[in-house]
Amino acid sequence: TGEGGLPGTQQFILEDVPRELALYGPQTAFFSTNDGMQEPLIKAIFDAKKGYFVEQSTPAPTNGYPAALGISIPPDKAGDMGWISAENKRVIAEHGMSGHFGTWGQSVNMVSTRAIANLLIDAVGMGIDVRDSATVHRYIETEAGGPVRIQRYDPDGNHWLVLMEHVIY
């Protein structure tokens, strides 16, 4: 961020995306690793009705989409990634932008937090091996509610690369 901090940088994104689309054309794809930029980036592409938002650096149907698309999440739907994702898809389709936005079907942060918490509880209570890749995979896939690919970074380490289903709105 610059001297304007997060709000100034968000405003820059809202103003710059249309300039970049004018310069590089309607097929331009955008990506940001800064979570604070997801919402303005999605909104700018959505409002311009051109360009592509590949996916977030921490993919989730909730990361930037609801606020950028003007979706209010009722309390009974908070955390319901299926409902939130369907609403994202519906609003995007209503505005003629289907096929221009991507994310994962679940929040990688929610899935990993729940999976690892359950894994650690079971490790203490039932002696589950937290270093076994097949076990880690099973816990993550259970929380994701669908297929997940994992790969251990280091055979002796405890860090895994986790990939979930890519969703295109």
Secondary structure, DSSP 4 states (H G I P E B T S, - for coil): --TTHHHHHHHHHHHHHHHHHHHH-TT-EE--S-GGGHHHHHHHHHHHT-SEE---SS--TTSSHHHHHT----GGGTT-HHHHHHHHHHHHHHTT-TTSBEEESS-HHHHHHHHHHHHHHHHHHH---TT-HHHHHHHHHHHHTS-EEEEESSTTSS-EEEEE-EEE-
